[in-house]
């Protein structure tokens, strides 16, 4: 006779079914493939599925902790991360740009390498990716073994997907950041250079947003020269390696964010950054480390969140 052991995985799954977490505040992110429906309806399904499968894999590969994937909704992926899991202010923007560069690079490689003349391979150039970032309160509920996000702000974010951004700006690949998300990120210099956009939603009224073009982000990513420090090169100080029980994005913040770095790096009196790109740390920024009467200057010559910095 077979009986289930109390506390087994199956029983715990049943007990968790329908449970809702305490509402929490954080970021909500949707990555939405532009041109998805037209691509599917005008292409051979078998080939179209292969193209879309590769593109979705490029998106999912970069939705990593502290981001959590909630679900896939046809042509869009919904992810979230609570405030306490945000490692540094610019992380939401870095995450968006990293996902987009992964998608755009995969698409460019397929277009370059295919010799197929089917409709799917001819039409994949019409595909692109756009993002919607919001900040607010939400709850996570387990339904049918899946974590579903619920709450008015989740609905607001989905409503923003039907917008007039492309019509008014001409942009296909863009990030739309709501004003609450921009305020939570706290980089006024960056958003001052973005396009201010107001979208009227019947249920919520006017929602103020900031929109910026992702095509130049990918162009800079492709053009940037990679500069590695090889293991046999002379070093300014002895190398250090340590395993950390945190996601790469969190470890990245403790290496690149001066407010966090000064907490663990010994022998320093103060740290500061100059040459920021509209308030964000990036290639060309300079880190100044003060120790006693002297100081050390580090210039960032290569910047690849969340892989490496030189």
C-alpha positions as CSV (number, residue, x, y, z in Angstrom):
1,X,0.0,0.0,0.0
2,X,1.3,3.5,-1.0
3,X,0.8,6.4,1.4
4,X,2.1,9.9,1.3
5,X,4.6,10.9,4.0
6,X,3.3,14.0,6.0
7,X,5.2,17.0,5.0
8,X,6.2,15.6,1.6
9,X,6.7,17.9,-1.4
10,X,3.3,17.0,-2.8
11,X,1.5,17.9,0.5
12,X,3.4,21.1,0.9
13,X,2.5,22.1,-2.7
14,X,-1.2,21.5,-1.9
15,X,-0.9,23.5,1.4
16,X,0.7,26.4,-0.5
17,X,-2.0,26.4,-3.1
18,X,-3.9,29.7,-3.1
19,X,-1.6,31.2,-0.5
20,X,-1.0,34.9,-0.8
21,X,2.1,36.7,0.6
22,X,1.9,39.9,2.6
23,X,1.7,42.8,0.2
24,X,5.2,44.2,-0.4
25,X,6.7,47.1,-2.3
26,X,9.1,46.8,-5.2
27,X,9.7,46.9,-8.9
28,X,7.5,45.3,-11.5
29,X,9.1,44.6,-15.0
30,X,7.6,43.5,-18.3
31,X,9.8,42.6,-21.3
32,X,7.5,42.5,-24.4
33,X,8.5,41.4,-27.9
34,X,7.5,44.0,-30.5
35,X,5.9,42.6,-33.7
36,X,5.2,39.2,-32.1
37,X,1.7,38.7,-33.5
38,X,2.4,39.8,-37.0
39,X,5.5,37.7,-37.1
40,X,3.6,34.6,-36.1
41,X,0.7,35.2,-38.5
42,X,2.9,35.9,-41.5
43,X,5.5,33.2,-41.0
44,X,5.7,29.4,-41.2
45,X,4.9,28.2,-37.7
46,X,7.7,25.6,-37.4
47,X,10.4,28.1,-38.3
48,X,8.8,31.0,-36.3
49,X,8.7,28.8,-33.2
50,X,12.4,28.2,-33.5
51,X,13.2,31.9,-33.8
52,X,11.0,32.8,-30.9
53,X,12.4,30.0,-28.7
54,X,15.9,31.3,-29.2
55,X,14.8,34.9,-28.4
56,X,12.9,33.9,-25.3
57,X,15.9,31.9,-24.0
58,X,18.0,35.0,-24.4
59,X,15.6,36.9,-22.2
60,X,15.2,34.2,-19.6
61,X,19.0,33.8,-19.4
62,X,19.2,37.3,-18.0
63,X,16.3,37.3,-15.6
64,X,18.3,36.1,-12.7
65,X,18.4,36.9,-9.0
66,X,17.5,39.3,-7.5
67,X,14.9,39.4,-10.4
68,X,12.2,36.7,-10.1
69,X,10.3,35.6,-13.2
70,X,6.6,35.5,-12.4
71,X,5.2,34.1,-15.7
72,X,5.3,34.2,-19.5
73,X,2.2,35.9,-21.1
74,X,2.4,35.0,-24.8
75,X,4.8,37.6,-26.1
76,X,5.8,39.1,-22.7
77,X,7.7,38.1,-19.6
78,X,6.7,39.5,-16.2
79,X,9.3,39.7,-13.4
80,X,9.6,41.5,-10.1
81,X,12.0,42.3,-7.3
82,X,11.1,43.8,-3.8
83,X,12.9,46.9,-2.6
84,X,15.0,45.0,-0.1
85,X,16.5,42.9,-2.9
86,X,17.7,45.9,-5.0
87,X,21.5,45.9,-4.7
88,X,22.1,49.5,-6.0
89,X,20.1,52.4,-7.4
90,X,20.9,51.8,-11.0
91,X,20.3,48.1,-10.9
92,X,16.8,48.2,-12.6
93,X,18.3,50.1,-15.5
94,X,21.4,47.9,-15.8
95,X,19.1,44.8,-15.7
96,X,16.9,46.2,-18.5
97,X,19.9,47.0,-20.7
98,X,21.6,43.6,-20.1
99,X,18.4,41.8,-21.1
100,X,18.0,43.9,-24.2
101,X,21.6,43.4,-25.3
102,X,21.2,39.7,-24.9
103,X,18.0,39.7,-27.0
104,X,19.4,42.1,-29.7
105,X,22.6,40.2,-30.0
106,X,20.8,36.8,-30.4
107,X,18.5,38.3,-33.0
108,X,21.5,39.9,-34.9
109,X,23.4,36.6,-34.9
110,X,20.4,34.7,-36.3
111,X,19.9,37.3,-39.0
112,X,23.6,37.2,-39.9
113,X,24.0,33.4,-39.9
114,X,20.8,32.2,-41.6
115,X,20.7,31.2,-45.2
116,X,17.1,30.2,-45.1
117,X,14.7,32.2,-47.4
118,X,11.4,31.2,-45.5
119,X,9.1,33.9,-44.3
120,X,10.1,33.5,-40.7
121,X,13.7,34.1,-41.4
122,X,12.9,37.0,-43.7
123,X,10.5,38.6,-41.2
124,X,12.5,38.2,-38.0
125,X,14.1,41.6,-38.6
126,X,10.7,43.1,-37.7
127,X,11.0,41.8,-34.1
128,X,12.3,43.9,-31.2
129,X,12.0,44.3,-27.5
130,X,10.5,46.9,-25.2
131,X,10.3,47.2,-21.4
132,X,7.8,48.5,-18.9
133,X,9.1,49.3,-15.4
134,X,6.9,50.3,-12.5
135,X,7.2,50.6,-8.7
136,X,4.4,50.0,-6.2
137,X,2.7,47.5,-4.0
138,X,1.9,44.0,-5.1
139,X,1.1,40.5,-3.7
140,X,2.3,37.1,-4.8
141,X,-0.2,34.3,-4.9
142,X,0.4,30.7,-5.7
143,X,-2.1,29.3,-8.2
144,X,-1.7,25.9,-10.0
145,X,1.9,25.7,-8.8
146,X,2.8,29.1,-10.3
147,X,3.5,32.4,-8.6
148,X,1.1,35.1,-9.9
149,X,1.4,38.8,-9.1
150,X,-1.8,40.6,-8.0
151,X,-2.8,44.1,-7.2
152,X,-3.8,47.4,-8.8
153,X,-0.3,48.4,-9.7
154,X,0.2,45.1,-11.6
155,X,-2.9,45.9,-13.6
156,X,-1.6,49.5,-14.2
157,X,1.6,48.1,-15.6
158,X,-0.2,45.8,-18.0
159,X,-2.4,48.6,-19.2
160,X,0.7,50.6,-20.1
161,X,1.6,48.0,-22.7
162,X,-1.1,49.5,-24.9
163,X,0.4,52.9,-25.4
164,X,1.2,55.7,-27.9
165,X,5.0,55.7,-27.4
166,X,5.9,54.4,-30.8
167,X,3.3,56.7,-32.5
168,X,4.6,59.8,-30.7
169,X,8.4,59.0,-30.6
170,X,9.0,56.6,-33.5
171,X,10.8,54.2,-31.1
172,X,10.5,50.5,-31.4
173,X,13.0,49.3,-28.8
174,X,12.5,51.4,-25.6
175,X,12.2,51.3,-21.9
176,X,9.2,53.0,-20.4
177,X,9.8,53.9,-16.7
178,X,6.8,55.2,-14.7
179,X,7.4,58.2,-12.5
180,X,7.1,56.1,-9.3
181,X,9.8,53.8,-10.6
182,X,12.0,56.7,-11.6
183,X,11.5,58.2,-8.1
184,X,12.4,54.9,-6.5
185,X,15.6,54.6,-8.6
186,X,16.5,58.2,-7.7
187,X,18.7,59.3,-10.6
188,X,17.2,62.6,-11.6
189,X,20.1,63.5,-13.9
190,X,19.5,60.3,-16.0
191,X,15.7,60.8,-16.3
192,X,16.1,64.5,-17.1
193,X,17.5,63.4,-20.4
194,X,14.7,60.9,-21.1
195,X,11.5,61.6,-23.0
196,X,8.7,62.6,-20.6
197,X,5.5,60.8,-21.7
198,X,2.0,60.8,-20.2
199,X,-0.3,57.9,-20.9
200,X,-4.0,58.2,-20.0
201,X,-5.5,55.0,-18.6
202,X,-9.3,54.8,-18.0
203,X,-9.0,53.1,-14.6
204,X,-6.0,55.1,-13.3
205,X,-6.1,58.5,-15.1
206,X,-2.8,60.1,-16.3
207,X,0.4,58.1,-15.6
208,X,3.6,60.1,-16.1
209,X,6.4,58.0,-17.6
210,X,9.9,58.5,-18.9
211,X,11.0,56.8,-22.1
212,X,14.5,56.1,-23.4
213,X,15.8,54.5,-26.6
214,X,17.5,51.1,-26.3
215,X,19.0,51.0,-29.8
216,X,21.9,53.3,-28.9
217,X,22.5,51.1,-25.8
218,X,23.1,48.0,-27.9
219,X,25.2,50.0,-30.5
220,X,27.5,51.1,-27.7
221,X,27.6,47.5,-26.3
222,X,28.7,46.1,-29.6
223,X,31.2,48.9,-30.3
224,X,32.8,48.8,-26.9
225,X,36.3,47.3,-26.9
226,X,36.7,44.5,-24.3
227,X,39.6,45.0,-22.0
228,X,40.6,42.0,-19.8
229,X,43.3,41.8,-17.2
230,X,45.0,38.5,-17.9
231,X,46.2,36.4,-15.0
232,X,49.9,36.7,-16.1
233,X,49.8,40.5,-16.3
234,X,51.6,42.6,-13.6
235,X,49.0,43.6,-10.9
236,X,48.9,46.7,-8.8
237,X,48.0,44.6,-5.7
238,X,47.7,40.9,-4.9
239,X,44.7,39.2,-6.4
240,X,41.9,38.0,-4.1
241,X,39.3,35.4,-4.8
242,X,36.4,34.5,-2.6
243,X,33.1,32.6,-3.0
244,X,30.0,34.6,-1.9
245,X,26.6,33.1,-1.1
246,X,24.8,35.9,-3.1
247,X,23.7,36.3,-6.7
248,X,26.2,37.9,-9.2
249,X,24.3,41.2,-9.3
250,X,24.6,41.6,-5.5
251,X,28.3,40.8,-5.5
252,X,28.7,43.3,-8.4
253,X,27.1,46.0,-6.3
254,X,29.6,45.5,-3.5
255,X,32.5,45.7,-5.9
256,X,31.3,48.8,-7.9
257,X,29.1,50.8,-5.5
258,X,31.4,53.0,-3.4
259,X,29.0,53.2,-0.5
260,X,29.1,49.4,-0.2
261,X,32.7,49.0,-1.2
262,X,34.1,51.2,1.6
263,X,32.3,48.9,4.1
264,X,34.7,46.0,3.3
265,X,37.8,47.4,1.7
266,X,40.4,48.1,4.3
267,X,42.8,51.0,4.7
268,X,40.5,53.7,3.1
269,X,39.4,56.9,4.6
270,X,36.9,57.9,1.9
271,X,35.8,57.0,-1.7
272,X,34.2,59.1,-4.4
273,X,33.2,58.8,-8.1
274,X,33.5,61.3,-10.9
275,X,32.7,61.2,-14.6
276,X,29.4,59.5,-14.1
277,X,27.1,59.0,-17.2
278,X,24.0,61.0,-16.3
279,X,24.4,59.9,-12.7
280,X,25.2,56.2,-13.5
281,X,28.5,54.4,-13.0
282,X,29.7,53.3,-16.5
283,X,32.8,53.2,-18.7
284,X,34.8,56.4,-18.3
285,X,33.9,56.9,-14.7
286,X,36.8,57.4,-12.2
287,X,36.9,56.1,-8.6
288,X,39.0,58.1,-6.1
289,X,40.2,56.2,-3.0
290,X,41.7,58.3,-0.2
291,X,44.0,56.7,2.3
292,X,45.9,59.0,4.7
293,X,47.6,61.8,2.8
294,X,47.6,59.9,-0.5
295,X,45.0,58.7,-2.9
296,X,44.5,56.1,-5.6
297,X,42.6,56.8,-8.8
298,X,40.9,54.0,-10.8
299,X,39.5,54.7,-14.2
300,X,36.8,52.3,-15.5
301,X,37.9,51.3,-19.1
302,X,35.5,48.3,-19.5
303,X,32.1,47.9,-17.9
304,X,29.9,44.8,-18.3
305,X,27.3,44.5,-15.6
306,X,27.1,42.0,-14.0
307,X,30.1,40.1,-15.4
308,X,33.2,42.1,-14.9
309,X,34.7,45.6,-14.6
310,X,38.2,46.6,-15.7
